[in-house]
Amino acid sequence: MSSECTWSVLLIFHIILAAGAVAETVCTVKSSGGKEVLVGSNFTVSCVFNKQCTKIFFQDKKKIMHAEFNSSVVSVDVKNLTKFSIFTCKCMKDREPCGIDITPGYPPSIPENLTCIRKTEFGNVSCTWKTGRDTKIMTTCQLRVKGVPYFGYKSVMNSAGICSATFPIIGSMSQLIVWLNVSNSLGSTTTGPHTFTISNIVKPSRPNIRHVECSSRYCSLRTNNHSAHLHLVEVQYRAENETWKNLQTDAESNLNISSLQPYTNYEFQIRRKINHTVGLWSDWSLAKTAKTKEEAPDKVLDVWYLQEPLQYQNNCFRIFWKELSKSDAKGEIQSYNIYEKSIKVKSIIVGPTRRHYNICCTYCSVSVSAINSVGQSPVRFIELRSLDLVSGFVSHNTLNNHSIALFWSTLAIAGHRTEYVLHWYPVGRIDRLEWIRVVDTKAIIRGLQPKECYQGAVTALHSSGFRMASIEGISTWKSVPGQGPVPQQVWKKSESLQVKWSEIPHDKRSGCLTKYTVYLKDNVKGDIQNNDVKYPRKQYTISGLSPGHCYNLWVTAWTDAGEGPRGSDLPFCTSSDTEKLLSLVILAGGAVLLTCLVLLCICQFSCVQRRFLSCFKCLMPRVIPDPANSKWAKDCAIDQGEMKFPLHQFDSSMSEEPDTVEVEVVPYPSSSTCTYIKSFSQESGCSDTTLITRSSDITEDYICTHGTISGEEEEEEGMLDEFEFLPCTLSPFLEPLFPCGGKLTLDVVKIDCSEFLDCT
């Protein structure tokens, strides 16, 4: 070999040595008991280092104390190990540790509960058995079969400690003989032989229900076809929320289940077996549900009634009835039929959700029945009578938060043994009435709600009449009210106040209310007074208040457990004496103003005006000139023609005669009987010496001389003879006090004398 080849071989050898040195671990860990040890055992874990260093020992990442035998070996004594642990060691300056996983476990127990099943007559055999407990470590199971060429069938035990094996049946074996072996690193156990008759371990396949057809009382099940060797069928069925009932039959494909309840949902399952003595039961089929059909109800309703309070109508009653159970209804109740028989028969149909009905009648009887789609239940007759209230003593004891026991005296309710009806309902919730019928003088009421207040009565039923003893204030558990009443002011005076308050909600009462307390605080003096008001009264009048003071009022409620919290405050102030006087003045002024307005409206009527003037005639002038009775008017009536009235001379030096005014009496140009004086005036002027006519215009005026236009009666004319000269009073609110018609008055006579006096 050449020198170049030699150097190449040496170089490669050194590289291999260097790689081996790098791959070598720092240390090696060993256990004296191996990697799988018995639970609770003691053993030693050693660590062998390959180099000199500072050595560290860990158990589950926690540093532990160790013993050092020489410069390369350290060890730890482990005692009573019960759980999986990891032991590691390393040099302080190295990162990579070395370690070992140790698992504590158990050796296998003797196999037990061996079962072998052959699925169908031609299927494989499956055997399962249990080792008694979980070994915690890898455990191997082995089953050996006699007469089979294979040595055995192996499997691994699961976490539940169960082993299993599946194998075929070779040939025409009638018996099965097997041995069991279970082993792990801590031990091994073998049992056998175990012998089985193959026909007895045959398990049929799971059957199937194809269809269910039901009437009101029975159902017919149709299943899938099965082997001719399977002659026994078991059916289990149940209604909703009930227990299973079983029935075995030899039927082939159709199974009839009878004695069922109408209108009920049923659940069915079946399983099969070869016969009563051979083979195993198959698994239950999947459940199939079906509902039976309806029937007419055959049970009467439980009916009771209460009389409405007397403050409304004493011949009105509220009838209650209980809902039929599903088995008694035999279908879905669609309505209730109520027959009222008094003077005439009346039928009332109410909906299926109604449980009460109001009837007002005297000496009547009522019948109630339930109706479904098939028919009607038997009717319940009840005669409506007024219930005589007696002073029967009824006591009760609380059993728990939902039940109480009641006791009453026989002599106080009825004179002989009879039937009693005990009814109860929450206060103010009569629609939630419940009742029971008993023949003894005691009863237990169940289903009560804690913190709820109930009232009711015990009614004795006998032929001479019904007698009832009332029950008040029943509560199973009490506490103080959770809320206070809200007060409201009704009316207020300077020294008194009336207040009312609202009801506390039922869910806040926490029992039966016994009384209310009204608190009143004087904000000026700081005094607080309180007054108790017995339940169920909800108003109170406070007197003795100080004028001009401000107050604060609140109300609390009480139960037998104590007083509840205060409700909202009601602040108010009373009026002072000055405010009271001012109020009286304002009230008096308003009354006077209202009186004046009323009188002003009344005076618009003419009859009232005349009565008023007749009362004050003494205040009027006694002599009133009447132009109709003047000499001028009388001469005018005689002549019935033209009349000329000379004007007074203003100046004797005038050369010409003064102008004259012509007056002529002519009939009024209408159907009226009044005669008027026609006056003619000629406008003229006068000078210092001569009266010069300024205008030839002539104006005509008609003056009524007698009678009235309105045709008033002569009696009224005589009454007003002395006052007809008064002028008509004009007002924006009133008509004239006197009619402007009638006899001659100064305001009617229209004679313009300005021409006579106008001298320019």
C-alpha angles and dihedrals in degrees: 000000000000123000092248091057091049094054090049092054092049092050093053091047092055091048090053091050091049092051091049091051092053093047094050112106120239093234146357127226123210134178125212090215098042127238093302116051136173115270110264095013127138123233143150129251116203131191121203115200123206095208142028114271145123103289126217127189125204136188113195089343092307119118113241136186116262140187121240117211098180139339093291108033130066127170144188128208110224117201131192098353110190105165140044111282139181119217118197138169134185146160114273094238095043124085100203114078130194122223153153135229115226122192122193116214148147134260114247119273126226109290114252142173094042112184127176123193130184112208105225123335093290104034134104125277120247120197127189132183139168131231094211099248142017110275093205090221136072108294126183123212124203131187121193121196124205115234095019117114091225117089094223149310119258131204140161121252113244127226091271090060095250125138126195141182134185125201140156128252111245118210125336100323116168095184134042120212118186140171125208128213128182122182144164137163091285099050151319137240131193130189135178174320099266116183127205132178105231095218090056094054096051110120117192120226120265111279126225131222107220102183142357122206119187140189123189094282109022143030131211119215122206115200137184120272115271139188120294089234091066108084105153123076127179122199125196120190138167142176120240113299093359133113124268122268120203132214128180122203141165094225117137109213108339120063122188119203114193137180093059127151120250121253094012132133112236132190120212135195132170139193135184142222136180092246141313095287107026131065136001130286116260121235116279116267122244111281118264120198129206138164127229120228128258131268131190112272112261100190127081121238122254103241131185135164143202130206116241116246115279094239088072112034125327094206096056122099137187113220120206130190134183124239115252117245118249092257092049096043091053088197143011112311107231100181146340123244118214120191117196115195118189122111089343134008117258127184123207126189118201131183126268094254095056118102101174141035135191121232129179114198144123121236095354137142127215134202126196129195137171123236130202131172093280104042151309132289122239110280123253112219120206129173114220110230134168109257114234110222113220131184095252117165111233119181130184140196124206112237098180140323091294106032140056134179120225129201131187139176120259095213093051094054109029139001097231141017110296143140120292129205115206115194132177140171138171113276109272093009104091090154087073093060117154130182144177133199119229137169095206132074093247136057141172121231115206135183097048121154119236116247089020121123116222134190131186145131145242113236123195114212118209138137096261093059144294120283123194134195114196127227121210135185105016114169129156097202128017139195136158116289114274095218139033128231121263111235125216130190116243100180137338135206132178092268105020142042134193117210134181132187139205128253119265112244113261094242090055099050096079093200140342116334115230105178147341128236120212113205122198122188122193105218091199099050097024092228121145121204127182135198128193121227118193117237131280093029110100106186137063138182118223117202135180095056119163117242115246095019128125120222140188120215132191137164133218131193129224137210128178087271093060145268122332129217122290120265126228118310124253110206119193141157130217121227120256126234091261091051089047092052090047090050091051091050091049090047092049092047090050091050092051092048091049091049092051092050091050092050091047090054092047093051090064089079113089094217090056090049091053093048089049093051092046089057093051099038091117089068093056123088112274097217119045119175113239116200090202091068096044123117090245091057093048093050088048091055091051097050096042087190142078117325130191123204117202116228121230113259113246094193130023089210094068110118097200128063116253123257118269132223115222119211121189126184109224133165117264107259095242141065091277118113092223116117118212133202113236113214127195121199127185119205112235140155137213135222133195092275109008135038105229121198108235099185139012092210114128122199124202126210129181119218122192110232102187143353128034133272095221094054097236118179122268091240091065091045092056091050092055100040093109095045104041091098092067113107122243111267111229119210134164087234104036139055117236111293091227129035113248093223126080127066125005113292131177094246090056098048106087109191114155108212095171091105091058094051098038105097114166 
